[in-house]
Amino acid sequence: MGTLTPLFLVAAVSVGIPIYLHLFQRHQARRLSFPALRYLERTEREHARQIRLRQLLLLLFRVLALLLLTGAGARLFIPSLNGSHAPTATVIVLDNSLSSGLVVGEIRLLDELKAIAFRTLDVASDEDRFWVIRAGEPWLPAIPGSMDAARRVIEQSEVSEAGSDLSSAIERAVRLLETSNMEHHEIHLLSDLQNTAFSMSRPAVAQGIPVVTWTGHKPQVTNRALTSVVVGGGLPPLEGQPASVTIESLESTFEGDTMHVPIRLVLNERIRGAASLPPGAQTTISIPSSGTGWVTGYADADPDDLRADDRRFFAYQSRLAPKVAAVGDVGVFVTEALAVLGEAERVEQVTAAEADVVISANGIGLDQAYRSAVIVPAADLTLIPGLNRRLANSGIPWRLEPREETGGTSLKGQTLPDPLRGVQASSWFNLTISGDPPAPPRVIAEVSSRPWAVEGIDSFGRPYMLLASSLDEKATSLPVSTGMLRFVDWITSEWAGSSGLLNAYLTGSTVPVPSAATHVRFPSGREVEIDGTRTVRGTGEAGFYTFFRQDSILSILALNPPSSESFLDPIEASDL
């Protein structure tokens, strides 16, 4: 038994008042000899036991009444039969990532994790406080609440088709508990403890807070999954040209497993091919040419115990070759990339006046008419003032300044294009905003938390992209990597609005929004109003995200689950 207002127990001394009255109160009266009084005295002696019992009961009721009043004032509580605990702030990390959809026997893993969470809430008290972090949906808020509120959140949780980062989830739980003024803190990690969900290079630190995990069972499940689907070798097919789709299956964790998986290729809701794949193998299926427009499809395998990773989506826009012009000395690497793409008839090199996209060296040609421009700064510091003047004359609100720091790092960003992933930058200028832009610009890539590639609309209504580095081998690793050709193809097609092979986005990613978009349709059919200055979060569904401008389709993005969710091996207990 405990008390919430212990000082009120001092009032318990009042219990002594009726006891004192019972023991020491005496009637002072004269003794007279009278027949009637002798009769009463004899009657009292005969009924002394009943009278004494009545007095004791009266004393008991008085004492009990005072004890009840004292206990109510002191706010006494009796612990439950399940055991007592002090008021505790608890964060429940519920791993509802894709792997929690695994069916073992007849039970879905997420349902088992939810049942464990309910058992925790069953022994909770009204004094406890709970947060629920859904590791498969980290964009959702974790709001403090009672055990009933936590139960409702857990009941409403379903399997997300995104991955989970349990290291980040634990760090987030620690930050939430730091806001609580309760003395006792706990973190309950309810997960299959998938090895790929933990960051070994950046282990989470619980800072002395107890972390309770569920080890559960380790089912020997053979997961047959598709891990990638690539169209045209990573470059979107042109209008009227045949192409191919390469499909890869998951490696088996069991030695000697050679069982083939039947797969089907569906293009615009029609089956275009079929094959079978052993674990860890690839196959290529040819697809027919198509006219101008958006093409959507997916590769599908027979369902198994984990259904969500048996399908991979893709989308691209069949297009004519974009017209491109290089103005000024754009460098040997850009020149060679344009030549290769020109030989493959993926671009058509024209004059700046005819171009859909102008690749401008140090801002040269920005005073001419163009539809969109990619601006590459010169490596020579003495030429940067001229670039800044050209940017100002074109209504582009960015200026380049020399960087005082030294050293290099990799490009990052929430909406980092696939050709820029893994690129190292060693030399760049600082991009600073100047004046009020006609439309909010957007950062495409960052380096050391500063913009490296930005896009926006100039004062004449023309799209632009500005880089912070020259495209040579001394500034970045991009020109000497396999991504250079894909980057030039990307800026002349996908970025310029001529194509859309953006199948590198994963579920759970932050997705960029076309500048003219008014709403987006999710794979489930749900539509959300947006504007081009924002990004789309909450992408927990695999499938097609269609961006509209009123009733017209602007672009279609295919989002797929991270292949890491298909590896079901749990982390070793020694690594926790």
C-alpha positions in Angstrom: 0.0 0.0 0.0 1.2 3.5 -0.8 0.0 7.1 -0.3 0.2 10.1 -2.6 -0.3 12.7 0.3 1.6 11.2 3.2 1.4 14.4 5.4 -2.4 13.9 5.7 -1.7 10.8 7.7 -1.0 13.1 10.7 -4.8 13.3 10.9 -4.9 9.7 12.0 -4.2 10.8 15.6 -7.8 11.9 15.8 -8.6 8.2 16.1 -7.6 8.4 19.7 -10.5 10.8 20.6 -13.3 8.1 20.6 -11.0 5.7 22.3 -10.3 8.2 25.0 -14.0 8.9 25.5 -14.7 5.2 25.6 -12.1 4.4 28.3 -12.1 7.5 30.5 -15.5 9.0 30.4 -17.4 8.5 33.8 -20.8 9.6 35.0 -20.6 11.5 38.3 -23.8 11.0 40.2 -25.1 10.7 43.8 -26.0 7.2 45.1 -29.7 7.0 46.2 -31.7 4.0 47.5 -34.8 3.8 45.5 -36.7 0.6 44.5 -37.0 1.6 40.8 -33.3 2.5 40.6 -32.4 -0.9 42.1 -34.5 -2.5 39.5 -32.7 -0.6 36.7 -29.4 -1.5 38.3 -30.3 -5.1 38.3 -31.5 -4.9 34.7 -28.2 -3.3 33.7 -26.2 -6.0 35.3 -28.3 -8.6 33.6 -27.7 -6.9 30.2 -24.1 -5.7 30.7 -22.7 -7.9 27.9 -25.1 -6.5 25.3 -24.4 -2.9 26.5 -20.6 -3.5 26.3 -20.9 -5.0 22.8 -23.0 -2.0 21.6 -20.4 0.4 23.0 -17.6 -1.5 21.3 -19.4 -1.5 18.0 -20.0 2.3 18.4 -16.3 2.8 19.1 -15.4 0.6 16.1 -17.6 2.6 13.7 -16.2 5.9 15.0 -12.6 4.8 14.6 -13.4 3.3 11.1 -15.0 6.6 10.0 -12.0 8.6 11.0 -9.6 6.1 9.3 -11.6 6.3 6.1 -11.5 10.1 6.2 -7.8 10.1 6.8 -7.1 7.5 4.1 -9.1 9.5 1.6 -7.2 12.7 2.4 -3.9 10.9 2.2 -4.9 9.3 -1.2 -4.0 5.7 -0.3 -3.8 3.2 -3.2 -3.6 -0.5 -3.2 -1.4 -2.1 -5.9 -2.8 -4.6 -8.4 -2.3 -8.3 -7.9 0.2 -8.2 -10.9 2.8 -6.3 -8.8 3.3 -2.7 -7.9 5.5 -0.2 -9.6 6.1 3.5 -9.3 4.7 5.8 -12.0 6.8 5.2 -15.1 7.3 7.0 -18.4 7.5 4.3 -21.1 8.1 4.5 -24.8 6.9 1.5 -26.8 8.8 1.1 -30.1 6.5 -1.1 -32.2 8.3 -2.3 -35.3 5.6 -2.4 -38.0 8.0 -2.4 -40.9 7.5 -4.6 -43.9 9.1 -7.7 -42.2 6.4 -7.6 -39.5 3.9 -8.8 -42.1 5.6 -12.2 -42.1 3.1 -15.0 -41.4 4.4 -17.8 -39.2 2.0 -20.6 -39.1 -1.3 -18.8 -39.0 -0.2 -15.8 -37.0 1.1 -12.5 -38.4 4.2 -11.3 -36.7 2.7 -7.8 -36.1 -0.3 -9.3 -34.4 2.0 -11.1 -32.0 4.0 -7.9 -31.3 0.7 -6.0 -30.6 -0.4 -8.7 -28.2 2.8 -8.3 -26.2 2.2 -4.6 -26.1 -1.3 -5.1 -24.8 0.1 -7.3 -22.0 2.4 -4.4 -21.0 -0.6 -2.0 -20.9 -2.7 -4.5 -18.9 -0.4 -4.1 -15.9 -0.1 -0.3 -16.3 -1.7 2.2 -14.0 -3.4 5.5 -14.6 -0.2 7.3 -13.3 2.0 5.9 -16.1 2.6 7.8 -19.3 3.2 6.2 -22.7 4.5 7.1 -26.1 4.2 4.8 -29.1 6.8 5.0 -31.9 5.9 3.1 -35.0 9.3 2.2 -36.4 7.9 1.4 -39.9 6.2 4.9 -40.0 8.7 7.3 -38.4 7.0 10.3 -39.9 4.0 9.8 -37.6 4.1 11.7 -34.3 4.5 10.0 -30.9 2.2 11.8 -28.5 2.3 11.2 -24.8 -0.9 9.7 -23.3 -2.5 7.3 -21.0 -2.5 3.5 -21.3 -5.9 3.7 -23.0 -4.5 6.2 -25.6 -1.5 4.0 -26.2 -3.8 0.9 -26.7 -5.8 2.8 -29.3 -2.7 3.7 -31.3 -1.4 0.1 -31.2 -4.8 -1.3 -32.2 -4.8 1.1 -35.3 -1.2 0.2 -36.3 -0.9 -1.9 -39.5 2.0 -3.2 -41.5 3.9 -0.5 -43.4 5.7 -1.4 -46.6 8.6 0.8 -45.6 11.8 -0.3 -43.7 12.7 0.5 -40.1 15.8 2.0 -38.5 15.6 0.7 -34.9 18.8 2.6 -33.9 17.1 5.9 -34.9 13.9 4.8 -33.1 15.7 4.2 -29.9 17.5 7.5 -30.1 14.1 9.2 -30.7 12.7 7.3 -27.6 15.5 8.7 -25.5 14.8 12.2 -26.6 11.1 11.8 -25.8 11.8 10.5 -22.3 14.1 13.4 -21.7 11.0 15.6 -21.8 9.3 13.7 -18.9 9.7 14.7 -15.3 8.9 11.2 -14.0 11.7 9.5 -12.1 11.4 6.1 -13.8 11.9 5.6 -17.5 11.7 2.5 -19.8 11.9 1.7 -23.5 10.0 -1.4 -24.7 11.4 -2.5 -28.1 8.9 -4.9 -29.8 10.4 -6.1 -33.0 11.7 -9.1 -34.8 15.1 -7.6 -34.2 16.0 -7.8 -37.9 19.8 -7.5 -38.3 19.5 -4.9 -41.2 17.3 -2.6 -39.0 20.2 -1.7 -36.8 23.0 0.6 -37.7 26.3 -1.0 -36.8 28.3 2.0 -37.7 26.2 4.3 -35.5 24.9 2.2 -32.5 22.1 3.7 -30.5 22.8 4.8 -26.9 20.0 4.4 -24.4 21.9 6.7 -21.9 21.2 4.4 -19.0 17.5 3.9 -19.7 16.4 0.3 -19.4 15.5 -1.2 -22.8 13.2 -4.2 -22.7 13.3 -6.3 -25.9 11.3 -9.3 -27.1 13.4 -12.1 -28.5 10.5 -14.3 -29.5 11.2 -17.2 -31.8 13.5 -17.5 -34.8 11.4 -19.2 -37.5 13.3 -21.0 -40.3 11.5 -19.3 -43.2 12.7 -19.4 -46.8 11.8 -16.0 -48.1 11.4 -15.7 -51.9 11.6 -12.1 -52.8 12.4 -9.8 -55.8 15.0 -7.2 -54.9 15.3 -5.0 -58.0 13.8 -4.3 -61.4 15.7 -2.1 -63.9 14.3 -0.8 -67.2 16.6 -0.2 -70.1 19.7 -0.6 -68.0 18.7 2.5 -65.9 17.9 4.8 -68.8 14.2 5.3 -69.8 13.3 3.9 -73.3 12.7 6.4 -76.1 9.5 6.6 -78.1 9.3 3.7 -80.6 12.3 1.9 -79.3 12.1 -1.6 -77.8 13.6 -2.1 -74.3 14.1 -4.7 -71.7 13.5 -5.2 -68.0 16.0 -6.9 -65.7 14.7 -8.6 -62.6 16.8 -9.8 -59.7 15.8 -12.3 -57.0 16.8 -12.5 -53.3 19.8 -14.6 -52.3 18.9 -17.6 -50.2 20.2 -17.9 -46.7 20.1 -21.7 -46.9 23.1 -23.4 -48.5 22.2 -25.5 -51.5 18.8 -23.8 -52.1 18.3 -23.8 -55.9 14.5 -23.7 -56.0 13.3 -21.5 -58.9 10.7 -18.8 -58.4 8.1 -18.2 -61.1 7.8 -14.5 -62.1 5.6 -12.5 -64.4 6.1 -9.1 -66.0 3.1 -6.9 -66.2 3.1 -3.8 -68.4 0.1 -1.4 -68.4 -2.0 -4.1 -66.8 -1.1 -6.8 -69.4 1.3 -9.7 -68.9 4.2 -9.2 -71.3 6.5 -12.1 -70.2 7.2 -14.8 -67.7 10.3 -16.6 -66.4 11.7 -18.4 -63.4 14.6 -17.4 -61.2 16.8 -19.3 -58.8 17.9 -17.4 -55.6 20.3 -14.5 -56.2 19.9 -14.6 -60.0 18.9 -12.2 -62.7 16.8 -12.5 -65.8 16.0 -10.0 -68.6 12.6 -9.9 -70.4 12.1 -7.8 -73.6 9.2 -5.4 -73.8 7.7 -3.9 -76.9 8.1 -0.3 -78.0 5.5 2.2 -76.9 4.3 5.6 -78.0 4.5 8.9 -76.2 3.1 8.6 -72.7 3.6 7.1 -69.3 4.3 3.4 -69.0 3.7 1.6 -65.7 4.4 -2.0 -64.8 5.7 -4.5 -62.2 7.4 -7.8 -61.8 5.5 -10.3 -59.7 6.5 -13.6 -58.0 4.4 -16.3 -56.5 3.3 -15.3 -52.9 5.0 -16.7 -49.9 4.9 -16.1 -46.1 6.1 -12.5 -46.7 3.9 -11.2 -49.5 4.9 -7.5 -49.6 8.4 -8.1 -51.1 7.2 -10.3 -54.0 6.4 -7.4 -56.3 8.6 -4.6 -57.7 7.1 -1.6 -59.6 8.5 0.7 -62.3 7.3 3.7 -64.3 8.7 5.7 -67.1 7.6 8.2 -69.7 8.3 7.2 -73.3 9.6 10.3 -75.0 11.2 11.9 -77.9 14.9 12.7 -77.6 15.2 16.1 -75.8 17.0 18.9 -77.6 20.1 20.0 -75.7 22.6 22.8 -76.2 26.0 23.2 -74.4 26.9 26.9 -74.1 30.5 27.8 -73.2 33.2 25.5 -72.1 31.2 22.9 -70.1 34.2 20.6 -69.8 35.4 17.4 -71.5 33.3 15.1 -69.4 30.0 16.8 -70.1 30.9 17.1 -73.8 31.8 13.3 -74.0 28.6 12.4 -72.2 26.5 14.4 -74.6 28.3 12.7 -77.5 27.6 9.2 -76.2 23.9 10.1 -75.6 23.7 11.6 -79.0 25.0 8.5 -80.7 22.4 6.5 -78.8 19.8 9.0 -80.0 18.9 9.8 -76.5 19.5 13.5 -77.0 19.6 15.8 -80.0 22.2 18.6 -79.9 21.0 21.9 -81.3 21.6 25.6 -80.8 20.6 27.4 -77.6 17.6 29.0 -79.3 16.2 25.6 -80.3 17.1 23.7 -77.1 14.7 22.3 -74.5 17.6 22.3 -72.0 20.7 24.6 -72.0 23.8 23.4 -70.1 25.5 26.7 -69.4 29.2 27.0 -68.4 29.5 29.8 -65.8 26.1 31.3 -66.8 27.0 32.0 -70.4 23.9 32.2 -72.6 21.5 32.9 -69.8 20.5 36.1 -71.6 19.2 34.1 -74.5 15.8 32.5 -74.8 15.6 28.9 -73.4 13.1 26.6 -71.7 15.3 25.4 -68.8 19.0 25.8 -67.9 21.6 23.8 -65.9 24.3 26.2 -64.7 27.8 24.8 -64.0 30.3 27.1 -62.4 33.8 27.5 -63.6 36.6 26.1 -61.4 38.5 29.4 -61.8 37.7 31.7 -58.8 38.3 34.8 -60.8 35.4 34.0 -63.1 32.8 33.7 -60.3 32.0 37.5 -60.1 30.9 37.3 -63.8 28.7 34.3 -63.0 27.0 36.2 -60.1 26.3 39.1 -62.5 24.7 36.8 -65.0 22.6 35.1 -62.3 21.4 38.5 -61.1 20.5 39.7 -64.6 18.5 36.5 -65.2 16.5 36.8 -62.0 18.1 33.8 -60.3 18.4 34.6 -56.6 21.6 32.7 -55.8 25.2 33.9 -55.5 28.4 31.9 -55.3 31.0 32.7 -52.6 34.5 31.1 -52.0 34.6 28.4 -49.4 37.0 28.9 -46.5 36.9 25.3 -45.3 38.9 22.5 -46.7 38.2 18.8 -47.0 35.6 16.7 -48.9 32.5 14.7 -48.1 29.7 12.9 -49.9 26.6 14.4 -51.3 23.4 14.0 -49.3 19.8 15.0 -49.4 16.3 13.8 -48.7 15.5 14.0 -52.5 19.0 13.1 -53.7 18.7 11.8 -57.3 20.0 8.3 -57.9 22.9 9.4 -60.2 24.3 11.5 -57.4 24.3 8.8 -54.7 27.8 8.0 -53.5 29.4 11.0 -55.2 32.2 12.6 -53.2 32.8 16.4 -53.4 36.2 17.9 -52.7 35.8 21.4 -54.1 32.7 23.6 -54.2 31.5 27.2 -53.7 29.0 28.3 -51.0 25.6 29.0 -52.5 23.8 31.8 -50.7 20.3 33.2 -51.4 20.1 36.8 -52.5 16.9 38.8 -52.6 13.3 37.4 -52.7 12.9 34.6 -55.2 9.8 34.6 -57.4 9.1 31.0 -56.2 10.6 29.1 -53.2 13.7 27.3 -54.5 14.4 23.7 -53.5 17.7 22.0 -52.6 18.3 18.9 -54.6 21.7 17.9 -53.0 23.7 19.0 -50.0 27.3 18.9 -49.1 28.4 19.5 -45.4 24.8 20.7 -44.7 25.0 23.4 -47.4 23.3 23.4 -50.8 25.2 21.8 -53.7 22.5 21.6 -56.3 19.4 23.9 -56.2 16.5 24.3 -58.5 13.9 27.0 -58.9 12.1 29.4 -61.3 13.8 32.6 -62.4 12.1 36.0 -62.7 11.1 35.1 -66.3 9.4 31.9 -65.3 12.1 29.5 -66.6 13.3 26.5 -64.6 16.9 26.4 -63.6 19.4 24.2 -61.8 22.5 25.6 -60.3 25.5 23.5 -59.2 28.1 24.5 -56.6 31.0 22.6 -58.2 32.4 22.4 -61.7 32.0 19.0 -63.4 35.7 18.0 -63.5 37.6 15.3 -61.7 39.2 17.7 -59.2 35.9 19.0 -57.9 33.9 15.8 -57.5 34.1 12.1 -58.2 31.0 12.3 -60.5 32.9 12.8 -63.8 35.0 9.7 -63.4 32.1 7.5 -62.1 29.5 5.4 -63.9 26.9 8.0 -62.7 28.1 10.7 -65.0 26.3 9.5 -68.1 23.1 8.9 -66.1 23.4 12.3 -64.5 23.6 14.1 -67.9 20.7 11.9 -69.1 18.8 12.8 -66.0 19.2 16.6 -66.2 18.2 16.5 -69.9 15.2 14.3 -69.5 13.8 13.6 -66.0 14.7 16.9 -64.4 13.7 18.9 -67.5 10.3 17.1 -67.5 10.8 14.9 -70.5 10.9 11.6 -68.7 10.4 9.9 -65.4 12.3 6.7 -64.7 12.5 7.4 -60.9 12.3 3.8 -59.7 15.2 4.3 -57.3 12.9 5.8 -54.6 12.1 3.5 -51.7 9.0 3.4 -49.6 9.4 5.7 -46.6 11.4 8.2 -48.6 10.6 11.9 -48.9 9.5 12.4 -52.5 9.9 15.6 -54.5 6.9 17.3 -55.9 6.7 18.7 -59.5 6.5 22.5 -59.3 3.1 22.6 -61.1 1.5 19.8 -59.2 -1.9 20.4 -57.4 -2.5 17.0 -55.9 -1.0 13.5 -55.6 -2.7 10.1 -55.7 -1.3 7.4 -53.5 -1.2 3.7 -54.4 -4.3 3.1 -52.3 -6.2 5.7 -54.3 -6.2 8.4 -51.6 -5.6 11.9 -53.0 -3.9 14.7 -51.2 -3.7 18.4 -52.3 -0.2 19.7 -52.5 1.9 22.4 -54.1 5.2 22.3 -55.9 7.1 23.9 -53.0 6.6 20.9 -50.7 7.6 17.2 -50.6 5.5 14.1 -50.0 6.0 12.2 -46.8 4.2 9.2 -45.4 5.1 7.1 -48.4 4.5 3.8 -46.6 2.8 2.2 -49.5 4.6 0.5 -52.4 3.2 1.3 -55.8 2.6 4.3 -58.1 2.4 7.9 -56.8 0.7 9.9 -59.5 1.1 13.7 -59.5 -1.6 15.8 -61.2 -2.0 19.4 -62.4 -5.7 19.6 -62.1 -6.8 16.6 -64.3 -3.5 16.2 -66.2 -0.8 13.7 -65.2 2.5 15.4 -64.6 4.6 12.5 -63.4 4.4 9.0 -62.0 6.9 7.7 -59.4 7.2 4.0 -58.6 8.2 3.3 -55.0 9.4 -0.1 -53.9 10.2 -1.6 -50.5 13.9 -1.6 -49.4 15.4 -4.9 -50.2 17.0 -5.0 -46.7 13.6 -5.8 -45.3 13.7 -9.2 -47.2 16.6 -10.4 -45.1 14.9 -11.8 -42.0 17.9 -12.9 -40.0 17.8 -11.4 -36.5 20.6 -9.6 -34.8 22.9 -11.6 -32.5 22.1 -11.2 -28.8 25.7 -10.2 -28.2 25.3 -7.2 -30.6 22.3 -5.8 -28.9 
